[in-house]
Amino acid sequence: MSGLRPCAFLALFIFGFYSTVICQQRSVFHGEVEAGSILSSESVTPFWLRTNQYGIVPNQAPAGLFQAAFWKSYAQPDSTHTQKFSWGFTLNPVLTYDRNDKLKVLLPEAQLKIRFKAIELYIGRRREVIGLGDTTLSSGFYAVSGNSLPIPKLQIGTVGYAPLHFTKDFLAVNAGFAHGWFNVPYLQDVRLHQKYLYLRFGKPASSFKFYAGVNHQVQWAGHADYLKQRPDIADANGYFPSDWSFYKYVVFSYTPKDWGNVAGYTDFDSYRVGNSVGSIDFGAEFTTAGHKFMAYYQHAYEDVSGIVFLNMPDGLWGLSCAFTPEQPAAFRVTRLNVEFLTTKNQTAPTFNIPGSSYQGGDNYYNHSQYTEGWSYFGRTIGTPFIAPGQDFDKKFPLPNEQYFPNNRVNMWYVGLQAVYRKSTFLVRTSYSKNYGTFRDPSTSTDYPSQFSGLISAQIPISRWSNMALVTKLSVDNGDLYSNAVGGYIGLRMSW
């Protein structure tokens, strides 16, 4: 019952808060508050209740959750003038309570942004995913999925796809360049470099469009006392290459031929500075009779062998369908998404490939210098189907001490969104086969499998037009996680 007490307090708070702001409905600012509880048949929260929730849902159950969001969006130009400048902000405080961590205060989104025409600059944390695909129903993009807390950063880029008028809007660009602060408990002063560039071929109103692009993320710099005992991966003072003179090697992902004359590096850095993760993406979109279909592929890479596609077919394959019915109906399916994730190839079982100038053993998300790899505060930044070992149930054999002991995966996923009258329903189902890592493969001849599912509903409360009941039911059954049935129930208000 300890997980329910804070929810009662938060429910009272939400009603009190609402009564003080209801008179401000005419404001240009917007807000939303939600409070709820998580219950489970086991002491853990089922997979789809906590996945891709920007790191705010506790892993332990029962738990209480309260979140609020306040934001100002960019002003939209009206029919009489063009709005060149605009600004906005978002503030999203979250309180959680569970028996292990007690009360925690999180801030998954806190940003200030300014726009000039199609270019924006923002600083802070932003809820976002990086990649090409179905942002509404995806199982999780390969590079940045929204599974962990967002990393605070300063970014300049476009506001979505910006058409190039000299091409008569046939070509549009979506780009961003960012510097982030990747501080984590086990290392200090770690930095994030991030950039992406996507091209859209086809005018905005065209029935067929083609997309292509790439994103690149690098963890770099940082220091810790324990690294003083590791001269193989850090210098004598426990530092990774941190001087800003290394920045060009991070951005362009190369090393000079005279690397041995550069101060502040170790032999480990002779290949690349920092930990690189990214995807090369392709997509095709077709619209007919108001229905939109999109096929996409996010190709995983962590080194040059991935960039030249030696690790095919690794990555996320997807087909998304958005439906617009010809006649209004009480019940209708509005979106369907099918995905397949495979990460089994990894170029080769070992790093050194005999007779090849490329390296294998990509060992996705793991890294020898950054021992918690592509994670942020214990949550995977990319696809949640490559999970930290600490998330797995004790029944799943963990033959190695790598932070991600199971990064060779085949996963099938189906997501569905539907509407009945004014209520919105969402279904997510996933099934995976898990093969461990090349260094320490799964010892099971049948290979561990895992099924996880979720059905959720957002149901408006007719008495209060801006209030909705939010319910979720989730199940885990398989070899990775505890077999559990869990649910969430909460109230959401918006204005």
NUSEKE-515682 format. One record per residue: residue in three letters; x, y, z of N, C-alpha, C, CB in turn. Coordinates in steps of 0.02 Angstrom, whole numbers, plus 50000, padded with zeros to 5 digits. Glycine has a CB too. Layout:
N
ALAXYZXYZXYZXYZ
...
This chain:
495
MET500414993950000500005000050000500435006350000499545000050060
SER501085005750017501505011650020501545015149953502195009750044
GLY501475011349897501505014349831500875018349815501615009149779
LEU500325017349853499705020749837499615027249877499115016149851
ARG499935027749935499845033749976500055040149941500225032950040
PRO500635040349910500815046649876500345048349820501515046149849
CYS500025043249790499565044749735498945048449760499355038249700
ALA498715046749821498145050249849498325057649860497925046949915
PHE498925058749887499155065649897499215069349831499835065749933
LEU499495065949781499585069249716498915070649683500005064849671
ALA498425066149693497765067349664497445073649693497305061349676
LEU497525074749759497265080749790497625086949763497335080449866
PHE498285086149753498675091649726498445093549656499415089849726
ILE498305088549616498115089949547497455093649543498075083349507
PHE496975091849586496335095349585496415102549612495815091449627
GLY496835103349663496955110049689497295114449638497355109749752
PHE497795111549605498155115349555497705117349497498755111249528
TYR497275112649477496825114049421496355119849437496415107749404
SER496115120149499495645125349516495965132249513495365124149585
THR496615132749522496955139149520497125141449450497585138849561
VAL497125136849401497325138749334496745138649284497875134349309
ILE496155136349305495605135649259495415142349229495015132449293
CYS495525147649268495335154249243495815156849190495305159149301
GLN496365153249179496865155549131496805151949064497555154649159
GLN496225149049048496155145148988496265149148924495475142048986
ARG496155155848930496245160048871496975161848859495835166348878
SER497425159848903498135161448897498435158048836498515159348960
VAL498985161148809499335158148753499745152148776499785163248719
PHE499805151248841500175145648869499705139748879500505147648936
HIS500005133848878499615127648884499895123448941499615123648818
GLY499485119048966499715114849021499365108149023499615118449086
GLU499655103549061499375096949069499645094049134499555092349009
VAL499215090749171499425087449233499125080449234499205091449295
GLU499495075749263499265068849266499525065649330499495064949204
ALA499115061649361499305057849420499025050849415499075061349485
GLY499415045949436499185039049431499605034249471499165036849361
SER499405027949470499745022649507499885016749462499315020349567
ILE500435013349477500645007249442500615001449490501355008049412
LEU500274996049470500244989949509500474984149465499524988649536
SER500754978949497501004973249459500944967049502501734974349437
SER500874961249468500854954949504501544953049532500604949349458
GLU502074956149507502744955249533502994961949559503224952249479
SER503614961949584503894968149612504214972549559504414966449665
VAL504124970749495504414974649440503854977249395504914970349399
THR503984982749362503514985649315503594982149247503624993349307
PRO503064979449217503124976149153503434980549099502444973849130
PHE503734977349050504154980548999503814986348965504364975448947
TRP503214985448937502914990748897502614996348939502394987848853
LEU502554995449005502335001049047502895006049058502084998349115
ARG503525003649057504085008049072504505009849012504525004949124
THR504395006548955504815007448896504635013648856504775001248852
ASN505145017048830505055023048788504635028348823504725021148723
GLN504735029048888504375034048928504855039348954504005030648987
TYR505415040248920505915045348937506175044649008505615052248928
GLY506215038349031506545036849094506165038849156507185040149096
ILE505515040249151505155042849210504785037349248504655048049189
VAL504645031649217504245026449250504715021949291503835022249199
PRO504595021149356505035016849396505035009649373504825017149469
ASN505605006349381505654999249365505304994949418506384997149359
GLN505224997649477504924993949532504184995549538505294995449599
ALA503804990649560503084991549571502914988649641502664988049514
PRO502404991449674501964996949653502325003649654501334997249697
ALA502045008449618502345015049614501815020249601502885015249558
GLY501975026349619501545032049605501895036849558501345035749670
LEU501505040349518501795044749467501375051049460501835041049398
PHE501715056649463501385063149451501815067049402501275067149517
GLN501505069849351501885073949305501455079849282502115069849244
ALA501805085349269501485091349244501895093949185501425096849300
ALA501575097249140501915100249083501615107049068501865095649020
PHE502045111949058501845118649041502255120748980501945123649101
TRP501925123448930502305125048870501995130748831502365118948826
LYS502415133948791502205138848742502505136648676502435146148762
SER502075135448626502305133348561502485139448519501765129148525
TYR502835138148464502975143548417502335146448390503425141048359
ALA502325153048381501745156248350501695154248277501795163948356
GLN501085153148254500975151348185500785157448144500415145948180
PRO501075158248085500905164048044500165163948023501345164347981
ASP499845169748023499155170048002499115172347929498735174748048
SER498515173747905498425175347834498635182347816497705174347816
THR498805186547866498955193547851499695195247857498565197947897
HIS500095190847888500805192447895501205186047904500925197247955
THR501855186647896502305181047906502665181947972502805180547847
GLN502635176948014502955177148079503665174448073502545173048131
LYS504155178948067504845176748058505155174448124505265182348028
PHE505035178248177505325176548242504775173648287505645182748275
SER504975168848328504515166248379504935162848433504005161248348
TRP504635161948490504985158548544504505153948581505305163648593
GLY504775149448620504375144848658504765141748714504085139548613
PHE504425138048755504755134448810504335128448829504875139148871
THR504645123848865504295118148895504595116748963504335111848849
LEU504165115449012504395113449078503975107349098504325119249131
ASN504315101849116503965095449128504235092149191504035090749067
PRO504045094549250504265091249312503885084749324504185095949372
VAL504225079749352503935073249366504135071049436504155067949313
LEU503655068449474503775065449539503585058149536503385069149596
THR504025053849560503875046749563504005044249634504295042749512
TYR503665038849651503755035749716503715028249709503225038349767
ASP504225024749736504195017549742504585015549804504495014049678
ARG504525009349825504785007249890505545007149892504515000449908
ASN505865006649834506605006549832506895013649833506845002849771
ASP506685017749785506975024349778506595029749817507005026249706
LYS506025027749847505605032549882505395038049834505965035549945
LEU505425044349857505205049949815505775052449772504925055649859
LYS505655052949707506145055649661505835061349621506415050049614
VAL506245066349608506035071949567506445071749502506135078849604
LEU506105071549445506435071149380506215077049337506265064449344
LEU506625078549288506475084049242506625081749171506875090449260
PRO506175077549142506315074949075506285080149020505835069549060
GLU505975085849032505965091048982505975097849015505355090348936
ALA506455101948995506515108849017506925112448964506835109449090
GLN506595115948921506935119048864506685126048851506855114748802
LEU507135130148824506965136748799507185136948727507315142448842
LYS506745139248682506895138848611506705145348576506525132948579
ILE507065146848522506925152748482506985150848408507405158548500
ARG506535153448368506515151748297506565158048254505875147748280
PHE506965157648200506965162648148506835159048082507635166648146
LYS506245160348053506025156847994506055149248007506465158747933
ALA506465145547971506485138247978507055135848023506535134947911
ILE507425140548054507995138648095507835139948168508625142648074
GLU508025135248211507905136248283508535134848323507345131748307
LEU508565137948381509095136748430508745135148496509575142948437
TYR508955129648528508655128148593509195125648641508095122948586
ILE509055126548705509495124048757509065120648810509915129748788
GLY509315114948836508955111348888508835104148869508295114748903
ARG508345101148902508135094348888507495094548846508025090348953
ARG507475090148796506885089848753506695082548742507005093448685
ARG506055080948747505815074248730505845073548654505085073048756
GLU506265069148629506335068348557506615061448542506785073848528
VAL506515059348480506835053448453507245055648392506315047848435
ILE507755051748376508185053448319508165047648270508915054948342
GLY507955049048209507925043748159507335044948112507875036948191
LEU507245040248067506725040648016506245034748025507035040547945
GLY505615036248038505125030948049504485033548080505425025548092
ASP504125029048111503485030648141503595032948213503005024448139
THR503585039448224503735042048291503165040648340503865049448288
THR502565039048316501995037848360501985030748386501355039348324
LEU502105025748343501995018848361502615014448361501495015848315
SER503205017248346503805013148340503955009348405504395017448320
SER504285003648398504534999948456505125003548488504744992948436
GLY505425008248452505995011948478506525012648424506285008548539
PHE506695018748406507205019848354507885017248378507245027348336
TYR508315015548329508945012248347509415016748387509295009848284
ALA509505022948367510015027148398509755030748460510275032248348
VAL509195034148454508905037948510508155036648508509065045648506
SER507895033048558507205030548555506725034048602507205023348570
GLY506975038148648506535040848700506445036148758505865042548670
ASN506895031348766506845026548821507165029148885507165019948801
SER507655033648879508005036348938507825043648947508765035448930
LEU508025046449004507975053649012508335057148955508265055749081
PRO508055062548928508415066248877509055069348906507965071848848
ILE509555069848863510195072748883510165080348872510785069548843
PRO510345084448921510335091648911510845093748858510465095448977
LYS510645098348814511095100348760510905107148733511085095148704
LEU511355109848693511255115848655511265113948582511805121248671
GLN510725115548545510665113148476510425118648430510195107248473
ILE510715118748371510465122948317510255118448260511015128148294
GLY509695119948228509455115548175508825118348143509325108648202
THR508535114448101507915116348068507315114448110507865113147998
VAL506745117648097506115115748128505785110748080505655122048143
GLY505905104348090505665099348044506005099947977504905099948036
TYR505645098147924505925098347856505825105347827505595092947810
ALA506375108447807506355115147778506445114647702506905119747809
PRO505925116247663505985115747590506495120747562505295117047557
LEU506875118547512507345122947478506975125847418507995119047456
HIS506845132247420506405135347370506715135447301506235142447391
PHE507395135447297507705135547231507615128847194508445137047238
THR507385123647231507205117347199506445116847188507445111347242
LYS506105122647197505375122847192505055118147244505135121047121
ASP505385117847303505165113847361505185106347350504455115847379
PHE505515104147296505585096947285506045093847336505845095547214
LEU506565097547358507045095047407506955098847472507775095647381
ALA506925095247528506875098347595507405095347640506165097347625
VAL507635099347689508175097347733507945097547805508795101847723
ASN508115092347843508005092147915508675090747946507465086747935
ALA508965095547983509645094848008509715097748078510145098347960
GLY510205095248114510355097848181511065096548200509885094748231
PHE511345101048242512035100348267512015102348340512545104848227
ALA512265097948385512165099048456512785097248496511585094948481
HIS512845100748553513335098948605512945097648669513875104548615
GLY513075091948701512705090148761513155088648820512275084148747
TRP512855088548879513205087248941512985080448967513065092848994
PHE513425075448959513255068448969513475066149039513575064048915
ASN513385070249089513605068249156513195062349181513545074149205
VAL513535057249206513235051349234513575049749299513275045249184
PRO513255045849344513545044849410514245041649410513095040549450
TYR514395037249363515025033749367515605037449333514955026849336
LEU515465042749295515965046849262515755054249267516055044749188
GLN516255058649269516105065749273516335069149208516445068849335
ASP515985074549192516165078949136516185075449069516835082149149
VAL515755070549059515685067348994515265071848949515355060149000
ARG515455072148886515105076548839514765072348785515585081548807
LEU514265075348754513915072248698514005076648636513165071248714
HIS514215073648582514185076948517513645073548476514885076748479
GLN513225077448444512675074648405512535078848343512035074048448
LYS512415075448288512215078848226511795074148184512845081248187
TYR511375077148143510975073048097510815077248035510315070548131
LEU510715073747980510535076947916510075072247878511175078647874
TYR509475074647863508985070647826508735074747766508385068547871
LEU508635071447710508385074547649507715071347630508895073747592
ARG507255075647609506615073247583506565075147509506015076247623
PHE506445070247467506375071247396505635070747378506805066147354
GLY505355076147354504635076347339504315082347371504295069947363
LYS503885085747334503555091647360503075089747417503175095247305
PRO502935094447462502505092847520501845089647501502365099047559
ALA501555091547445500905088847425500965082647380500495094147390
SER501565080447365501665074747320501405068247352502405073947301
SER501155063847311500905057447337501465052647353500425054247286
PHE502065053847325502635049447339503225053747360502815045147277
LYS503555051747415504155055147439504675049947458503985059847499
PHE505295051747449505855047447470506275051147520506275045147408
TYR506515047547571506915050547624507575046847630506525050447691
ALA508095050547649508745047547664509115052047712509155046347599
GLY509495049047758509855053247805510285049047852509385057447845
VAL510645052647895511105049447942511115053348007511815048947911
ASN511195049848062511305053048127511935050248159510695052148173
HIS512265054248200512905052348230512935055148300513515054848187
GLN513035050748349513105052648419513775050148446512515049848461
VAL514115054248487514755052248516514775054248589515345055548477
GLN514915049248632515115050748701515865052048700514925044748750
TRP516075057448730516795058748732516975062848794517035062448669
ALA517635062948809517905066348868517675062848932517685073748868
GLY517825065948989517625063049054518215060549094517145057549043
HIS518085059649159518615057149204518285054049265519095062849225
ALA518675049749298518455046449360519065043849397517945040649346
ASP519035043349463519605041049502519785033849486519455041649576
TYR519285029549473519445022549460519835021649396518805018449457
LEU519805026549351520165025949288520915026849296519905030949239
LYS521125029349354521845030049367522195023249369521975033749433
GLN521805018049382522065011249383522005007849316521705007149435
ARG521785011449264521685008549198522075012349145520945008449180
PRO522745011849145523145015549095523025013249024523875014949111
ASP522685007449015522545005048948521985008948914522364997748950
ILE521555012248954520985015848925520965023248944520345012548944
ALA521375025448992521375032449014522095034449032520895033449074
ASP522205041049039522875043249056522995042249131522985050549036
ALA523585044149154523785042849223523355046349274524505044849234
ASN523015051749254522585055449300521855053349296522645062749285
GLY521725047949257521045045549251520605049449203520725045549318
TYR520915052549153520545056549104520535053149035520835063549098
PHE519955053449002519925052148931520135058448894519205049748909
PRO520305058048830520465064148792519915069348799520585062548718
SER520075074948832519555079848849519705086848824519475080048923
ASP520305088048800520475094648776520065096148713521235095248762
TRP519865102448705519445104248648519815103648582519185111248656
SER520485102748585520845101548523520655094848491521605101748536
PHE520355090348531520135083948505519445084348471520095078848562
TYR519115090048478518415090548454518355088948380518145097448468
LYS518835091248340518785089948268518815082448252519345093548230
TYR519185078548294519205071348284518545068048303519785068348324
VAL518195071148351517535068648371517025070048317517325071848438
VAL517015076248293516505078348244516585074548178516565085848231
PHE517205074048154517325070948089517515063548094517865074648052
SER517555061048156517665053848169518265051148130517035049948151
TYR518835054248141519445051848110520025052848159519575055448042
THR520585049648145521185050448184521765052048137521345044148226
PRO522215056548157522775058348113523295052848109523095064848138
LYS523675053048055524195048048047524735048748100524505048547978
ASP524875054848122525385055948174525075056248244525775062548160
TRP524575051848255524215051748319524675050948378523695046248319
GLY525225047348368525685046248423526015052548449526215041348403
ASN526005057948410526295064248431525795068948465526605067748372
VAL525175066648471524655070748501524615069148576523965069548467
ALA524695074148618524695073048690523985071948715525015079048727
GLY523915067848767523275066948800522865061248774522885073048794
TYR523155056548737522775050948711523085044448738522765050948634
THR522725038948732522985032348749522965028048686522575029048807
ASP523275022248690523265017748632522555015948612523665011448646
PHE522105015648662521405013948647521095019048600520995013448712
ASP521295025348606521005030648565521295031048495521105037248599
SER521775026648479522085026948414521605025148358522685022448412
TYR521045021648375520555019948324520055025748315520175013548343
ARG519715027748368519255033448366519225036348436518545031348340
VAL519085042848441518985046048506518255045148526519175053648503
GLY518155042248585517485041648612517095035748586517115047848598
ASN516455035648604516005030148586515485032648537515655027248650
SER515525030248475515065032448422514485027548414515435033248356
VAL513885030348405513285026448391512865030348340512865024948457
GLY512575026948292512155030448244511785025748198512565035248204
SER511415028748152511065024848102511035028748036510345023048126
ILE511035025047982510945027747915510255025547892511515025247864
ASP509825030247877509105028847870508855030147799508705032947919
PHE508375025947779508045026847714507295025847724508325021747662
GLY506895029447686506175028647691505825030647628505905032647749
ALA505255027647614504825029347557504115030047582504885023947500
GLU503785035447563503115037047586502635037747527503115043447629
PHE502055034547533501565034747479500885036447509501545027947440
THR500545041247478499885043347502499365042147448499895050747523
THR498805038947466498265037747419497605037847457498365031047382
ALA497115041347429496445041747458496465043847532496085035047451
GLY496955048047549497015050347618497395045647663496355051347646
HIS497535039447641497935034747681498675035747666497725027347665
LYS499085035147718499805036247710500185029947730500035042247753
PHE500635027747686501035021747698501775023747695500875016147646
MET502155021147743502875022747744503275016547761503015028447794
ALA503755014847719504235009447732504905012747749504295004547671
TYR505245010047799505875013147820506365007947846505745018447874
TYR506995009947845507535005647869508045010147904507875001647811
GLN508195008547968508715011948006509305007148011508455014148077
HIS509835008547974510415004147972510895005848029510785004747903
ALA511025001048073511445002148131512185002548112511334996648183
TYR512545007148144513275007248136513605009748201513485011648076
GLU514205007348213514615009848268515335011148246514605005048326
ASP515515008948185516185010248159516145010248083516695004948185
VAL516745010248051516765010847979516435004847945517475011647956
SER516504998947974516204993047943515454993747937516384986747982
GLY515144996947986514424998147982514245003447931514145000148049
ILE514675008547925514545013847878514565011247806515055019447886
VAL514985006247792515015003347725514564997147719515735001547706
PHE514124996247768513584991247765513844983947766513174992347702
LEU514414982747798514654975847804514254971947856515394975847822
ASN513864975447897513464972047948512744971147928513504975948013
MET512594971647863511914970347840511684963347863511864970947763
PRO511044962647882510484967447878510334970947944509864963947855
ASP510834971747987510704974348054510364981148053511354974848093
GLY509864981748096509504988048102508764986948111509624992348042
LEU508384992348106507664992148117507304993048050507444997648167
TRP506884988148033506484988247972505754989447991506564981547932
GLY505414993947956504734995547976504264997247919504745001148024
LEU503614996147932503084998147886502535001347928502804992047845
SER502385007647912501885011447949501305013247904502195017747980
CYS500695012647929500095014247891499645018747933499705007747870
ALA499485024647906499015029247939498385029647896499335036347949
PHE497805028347927497185027647889496715033547902496835021147907
THR496405035847848495885040947852495255038047821496105047547816
PRO494755036447860494155033147833493765037847788493705030747889
GLU493455034947736493045038847690492415041247724492875034847628
GLN492125037247768491525039047804491665038647880490925034347785
PRO491425043547918491525043347990491225036948020491205049448023
ALA491565034048068491325027948100491455028348175491665021648069
ALA491035025048214491135025048287491795021948306490555021448322
PHE491965016348272492605013048285493005013048220492505005748312
ARG493635014948226494075014748167494795014048189493985021148125
VAL495175010348150495895009748159496235015648125496175002848132
THR496625019348161496935025348132497665024348112496885031048182
ARG497995019448142498705018448127498905011248142499145023448166
LEU499345008548099499625001848108500365002148094499264996548062
ASN500764998948136501484998948127501764991848138501825003948176
VAL502154989548091502484982948096503234984048089502214977948041
GLU503624981048135504354981948133504714975448146504564987148185
PHE505314975148119505774969548132506464972548147505814964648070
LEU506734970648205507404972748226507864966748226507384976148295
THR508444967448193508954962248198509634965548212508974957948133
THR510004962648257510674965148274511174959348280510654969248341
LYS511054954048242511454947948250512104948048211511044942148228
ASN512144951848156512724951348112513354954348144512584954848046
GLN513334960848159513884964448191514544963748153513964961848262
THR514504963048087515074962648041515454956148046515554968348053
ALA515674954248107516054948048118516064946548192516784948748090
PRO516214940348211516224938648282516784941948321516284931148290
THR517344943748287517924946648320518074953548291518534942048315
PHE518454957548329518614964248307519074964148246518944968148364
ASN519584960048247520054959548192519824954248143520764957948218
ILE519704956348081519474951748029520074950047984518894954847987
PRO520284943747983520864941847942520754943747869521004934347947
GLY521264947147840521244948947770520794954847754521024943147731
SER520554958447804520114964047792520394970347825519404962647820
SER520284976047794520504982447823519974985247870520644987447767
TYR519414981847878518874984047922518874980047986518194983647887
GLN518544982848037518494979448101517784976748110518674984248159
GLY517744971148146517104968048161516954968348235517084960848137
GLY516574963448259516404963148330516104969748354517024961448371
ASP515604972248318515334978948334515084979448406514784980648286
ASN514844973948434514654973648505514224979648524515294973448549
TYR513654980248491513224986148496513094988448567512574984748463
TYR513174995048576513034998848637513554997748692512364996948664
ASN513944992248690514474991448739515094995448719514654983948747
HIS515504997248770516115000948756516604999748814515975008548746
SER517234999048797517734997348849517905003348893518364994748817
GLN517895009448865518035015348905517425017548945518275021048861
TYR516865018348912516245020148945515885013748964515785024748898
THR516015011449024515835004649043515085003549046516135003049110
GLU514685008749051513955008049047513695009648977513615012549099
GLY514155010248930513985010648860513465015848842513755004048838
TRP513045014048793512545018648767511925018748812512365016748694
SER512025021048873511485021548922511545028248957511505015648973
TYR511005030248989510995036549026510575035549089510705042448983
PHE510905035949146510595034749211510235028049212510105040349228
GLY510575022849187510335016049192509835013949139510025015049256
ARG509665018249091509175016549039509525016848971508565021349041
THR509355012048928509615012148860509375018348823509395005748822
ILE509835021648788509645027648749509315025648684510265032048736
GLY509565020248653509295017848590508745012748598509845014948548
THR508705007948553508155003048556508134999548623508234997948500
PRO507554999248654507504996048720507594988448718506844997548752
PHE507644985548658507734978248654508464976148661507454975748588
ILE508914980948665509584979748691509604982948759510164982648643
ALA509504978948811509384981548878509974980148924508744978348907
PRO510074984348975510584982949026510454976449062510624988749076
GLY510974973049081510904966649116510514967249180511574963749130
GLN510534973149213510184974049276509424973649268510374980749306
ASP509174974349207508454974049195508194966949193508284977649131
PHE508634962149181508404955249168508244951549233508924951449129
ASP507794946849226507624942549282508204937749297506974938649268
LYS508244935349358508794930949377508794924349339508764929549451
LYS508214922549311508174916249274508534916649207507444914349263
PHE508674922749183509024923549119509764923049132508844930249085
PRO510124918249100510834917449113511244923349087511094911049082
LEU511674926149129512104931649110512824929249112511994937849158
PRO513094926749056513754923749057514324928749056513814919248998
ASN514194935249055514734940149053514554946249093514914942148981
GLU515044950649103514944956449145514864962849103515534957249193
GLN514754962249039514644968048998513984971349019514634966248924
TYR513954977949012513354981549033512744979348993513454989049027
PHE512854977948928512334975348885512524968148865512234979848821
PRO512304963248905512524956348893512124952748839512474952448957
ASN511644956248808511214953048758511074958048702510544950548791
ASN511574958848658511484963748604511424960448535512054968648604
ARG511324953948533511174950448470510454947948475511684944348457
VAL510014951448440509294950548450508934950348383509004956348494
ASN508424946148379507914946548327507254948248361507864939848285
MET506914953548339506304955748372505774957548320506434961748418
TRP505164955048331504584956548289504084960648330504254949948262
TYR503794965748299503374970448336502764972448295503774976648357
VAL502184973048327501584975748296501284980848344501064969948280
GLY501144986748318500804991948356500174994248320501274997948369
LEU499654995948357499024997848327498705003448368498544991848322
GLN498435008348333498065013848365497365014048337498435020648354
ALA496875014848380496175014848358495785020048399495855007848366
VAL495205021948371494765026748403494065023848406494765033548366
TYR493755024348464493045022548472492695028548502492955016148516
ARG492255031548462491925037748482492475042948498491445036648543
LYS492535045048559493045050048577493625047048615492725055648617
SER493625040448623494165037048660494705034548612493885031148702
THR495325034748634495895032548595496205026348627496425038048588
PHE496335021248586496615014948611497285013648576496125009048599
LEU497735010348613498395008848587498585001748606498925013848613
VAL498854998048558499084991148570499804990548548498624985948533
ARG500234987548589500924986148572501074978848589501414990948609
THR501364975148542501564968248556502254967148526501044963148526
SER502674963448562503344961948538503544954848557503854967048566
TYR503924951748513504184945048527504914944948503503764939448490
SER505364942548546506074942648529506394935948544506424948048567
LYS506914934448503507384928948517508054932148533507444923948455
ASN508394929548584508974932948612509574928348614508814935448683
TYR510144930948587510724926748574511344928848614510874926748501
GLY511274933248663511844935448702512294940048662512244929448726
THR512954939248669513444942948630513904938048595513854947948674
PHE514304940448547514774936048514515294933348563515124939648456
ARG515494937748609516004935648657515744930448705516274941648695
ASP515114931348725514794926748772514094925248747514764929848845
PRO514044920548700513374918948671512934915448721513454914648609
SER512284915548707511814911948749511984904548749511094913148725
THR511964901548807512134894448814511534889948800512404892948883
SER510944892948792510344888948779510304887148706509714892848801
THR510164880948691510104878748621509454881248589510134871048617
ASP508964882848631508314885248606508304892848602507754882748650
TYR508794896148633508854903448637508254906448674508904906448567
PRO508404910548724507864913648763507404917848720508164917948820
SER506764917448734506264921448698505874925648748505784916848657
GLN505554930848722505184935348765504594938348728505634940948792
PHE503994937948759503404941248733503204946648783502824936248720
SER503054952548757502794957948799502224961448761503354963048818
GLY501704963348798501134966548765500834972048808500604961448750
LEU500474976448775500164982148810499524984048773500644988148814
ILE499004985648811498414988948784498254994748830497794983948778
SER498145000548800498015006548840497435010348810498635011048845
ALA497125014548851496555018448829496565025248862495895014848844
GLN496375030348824496265037048851495535038748839496755042348819
ILE495155039248894494425039848890494215046548918494075034048926
PRO493935051048877493705057548903493155056648954493465062048846
ILE493155060949005492625060949055492135066349036492915062049128
SER491535064349019491055069048988490875074849033490415065248969
ARG490895073849098490705079249144491215084849143490635076549215
TRP491845083249131492375088249127492715087549059492895087449186
SER492615092249016492835091648946493585091148939492575097348906
ASN493955093548987494685093548981495015088349026494965100448997
MET494635083349047494895078149090494805071349056494545078149159
ALA495305066849066495265060249036495525055049086495665059948970
LEU495225049049081495465043349119495975039649076494875038649140
VAL496565038249104497095034749068497195027849100497755038849069
THR497105022649062497195015849088497665011949042496505012149093
LYS498075007549073498535003349036498574996449068499245006649032
LEU498604991349027498684984549051499254981349012498024980449044
SER499744978449047500334975749014500504968849041500934980449023
VAL500814964748999500994957949019501684956248992500474952848993
ASP502084952749032502724949949012502694942349021503314952949053
ASN502934938748970502974931448975503564929048934502304928048951
GLY504044925948967504634923548931505224922548976504814928448876
ASP505824922848946506434921048981506844927049004506854916848936
LEU506704933148979507114938948998506874942249062507114943948942
TYR506224943249067505934947049123505474942749165505554953249097
SER505344945049224504884941449268504194940949234504824944849337
ASN503904935049236503224934349209502744938349254503004926849206
ALA502444943449224502054948049265501484951049225502504953649293
VAL500964952949262500404956749234500364963149276499724952649236
GLY500354968749242500334975049278499894980149244501024977849287
GLY499744985449280499304990549252499444997449280498594988749263
TYR499185002349245499235009349266498545012349260499755013249223
ILE498355016449308497725020249305497865027249330497155016749347
GLY497625032149292497755038949312497255043849282498455040949292
LEU497295050049304496875055449278497325060649245496445058649335
ARG497095063149188497475068249151497025074249137497755065349085
MET497275080249151496925086349136497365090649090496745090149201
SER497045094149044497415098549000497025104948988497575095048933
TRP497375110248971497045116548958497455120648909496925120549023
